[in-house]
Amino acid sequence: MTDEIFRQDGYAFEFESIVESVEGDEVILTSTAFYPGGGGQVCDTGYIRGFRVEEVRYKGDDIVHIVPGNDLEVGERAWCSVDWERRYDLMMGHTGEHLLFCSLKRQCPDLEITKIFISPESKYVIVNHDLTWEQIGAALEFANQAIRDNHPVTKSIMDRDDPELENVRIKLDRIAEDEQISVVAIGDIDLSACSGIHVMETSELEMITVDRKVSAGKDGITIEFKVGDEAKRSANGLAMSALGIVETVGCKAADVTKAVSNMRSELELDRRLLKEAVRMITSMVIPVTVGGCDVHIAKLPAADRSVAAEAAESVKSRGGVAAYVSVGDSLSVMVASGDGRVDCRRVLSDVLTAFGGRGGGKPDFAQGGVQDTSVADDVVAALSAALTGALGRE
């Protein structure tokens, strides 16, 4: 069984150990300060006698270090070092996650964690449901006050029958019956079962901020956060972005949320009106009969493609042909056919290629585009000619 130095001292990052076994890239030491990961925190990396440790993981009661290309020998005493800056960032992140979640739970008592992930590149918690930015803001105010108050972060071992266990955030079903219950306390504001490694005082975190929340599907909501210098840089960047929005919108900083909400509502209204306008235009198109087939051709304002597609499918279902050119930042072209004489894919490809565009699809429905909006009328005329040629003249 590997002696786990990191359990006693998360700040130990240089140590000597004896090589117990070597099997290719897998190295086991008699003792190690390399944390193999757990509780959502990724494993440590570093060096054993100058050889790079790329991964660390449990193998039964032992901890395996993945050390590619090593020439280590069983029985030798080796000098080892953990990547300290990386380790400390992970310790801060894990402690920050505890502090952030307990602060969020104060705002929303029924909040539960679905998943935790702590790495140098990304730190987040997935919780069972959404929170407002007002709730998150209040939680961050509490968390950052706790950082300023410099609460101690301590670890203890509790038994399953300890009555104090009811005050601990814990999922007992995930802990084996014979496994010790390690509990991390942040002052008197949080108790959580966790076997990870943490900083000793909340002041070491310096600052914590949330810079994004997004749906995690059935798992809930992902809340991304940062600690320390990364939190300061993120908060400053967000502040500058917000001030830029305030200037662009032309309102007071305190009113920007309401102003942007109003703009969003207006935009949604404009989109609905535009969709209705496109529906009206397509319904009013007077078809031209070519070779016994009704051909509907129109130039449309750019809107939700589903509106034009709906109209095109309707024409196709009646045995006709529809060709729509939507004008926006570029040209979006759609051709649908219920007549076997028209191969939409071929017609579209031939027409758009002549204008530097491209498209694809199936013989009965194809879509494509052209960047140059000034050729809209020319594209309409070319489509008309191509469809007339395919269907023949009466």
Number of C-alpha atoms within 10 A of each C-alpha: 12 16 15 17 17 18 15 11 12 19 18 16 20 17 16 17 19 17 19 16 16 19 11 13 16 17 23 23 25 18 20 27 24 31 26 21 18 16 15 16 21 20 18 23 23 23 19 24 15 12 16 18 25 15 20 23 18 13 11 9 9 16 24 24 29 21 23 15 10 18 11 20 14 14 14 12 16 18 14 21 22 22 15 16 11 15 25 19 20 26 24 25 29 27 25 28 23 20 25 23 21 23 24 22 16 14 18 16 10 9 17 17 16 15 16 18 18 25 19 14 7 11 22 22 24 22 22 18 18 17 16 10 11 10 17 20 15 15 24 21 15 18 24 21 15 19 21 15 13 18 18 16 18 15 22 11 11 15 12 15 8 8 9 11 17 11 10 14 16 16 9 11 7 7 12 9 10 7 9 13 20 15 21 24 21 22 16 9 11 18 24 19 22 20 16 24 27 26 22 20 18 26 18 18 24 16 23 27 24 21 14 11 18 12 14 15 8 8 14 19 21 23 23 18 23 26 25 18 13 15 19 16 13 18 18 12 13 13 12 12 12 15 15 12 16 19 13 9 15 12 15 12 14 9 12 18 15 11 17 15 11 12 13 12 12 12 12 12 12 12 15 14 13 17 20 13 16 22 16 11 15 22 11 11 12 12 15 15 16 18 15 13 20 20 25 25 23 19 19 21 17 19 20 14 13 10 16 26 18 13 19 25 20 16 21 22 14 13 16 22 30 27 27 25 26 24 19 13 11 15 25 24 28 25 32 31 26 24 20 12 16 22 20 28 21 16 20 29 18 17 21 19 13 12 17 11 19 18 21 17 16 13 20 19 24 22 22 19 22 24 15 14 16 12 13 21 13 12 22 19 13 19 23 18 12 18 23 19 14 16 18 13 10 8
